[in-house]
Amino acid sequence: MNRKLQWVAAVAVAAVILHLAAVWAVPRVAMSAAMDKLGGDGALNVFTHWSAPTDQSRAVVRPSPDLAYSICILDLSAGPVRIEVPASAPYTSLALYSSITDNYFVRNNREDGGLQDGEVIGIVVTGPGGDAPANLPAGFTTVTAPTEKGLALVRRVIENDEAMPRLDALRAVSVCTPLQG
């Protein structure tokens, strides 16, 4: 009986260790793979704009055909990053994700009384423990990231095919770049 108890205890300890290792590793591995796959040419701190999804699009498991996506892979190791996203009707959202898949910030054009087309959602993202930069642009919000790497995801509703040139023009002036100064 004692031998069986030792075996059960050893299996239980191994299961707990394996579980904790998986809980720690899976988000990190998943987000690293996602950032590698979604980041386009591997550029950091610059937006990559995707074409409107089709039934063949599979960069993500099930992209919405009603959304235009823009992604910026964030690397905050060299300092804060400035993000400017011009709003577009009927809906624009900016979401930030850490390197362990946590969604730690979301802003959309319907909050705080709403933003009109072209009005900017402006933030400066600092690394863990970062303070608001002295040169914070007027009207911008400081967001402290929990990890040095992550991503910014912009989603815009595509009302119809005729809306894409307007959305593409707004996406072209979206900014994700290291904060200067």
Beta strands, then each sheet from edge to edge (+ up, - down):
strand 1: 47-49
strand 2: 67-75
strand 3: 81-86
strand 4: 92-98
strand 5: 103-108
strand 6: 120-126
strand 7: 141-144
strand 8: 149-157
strand 9: 175-178
sheet 1: 1+ 2- 8+ 4- 5+
sheet 2: 7+ 6+ 3- 9+
end
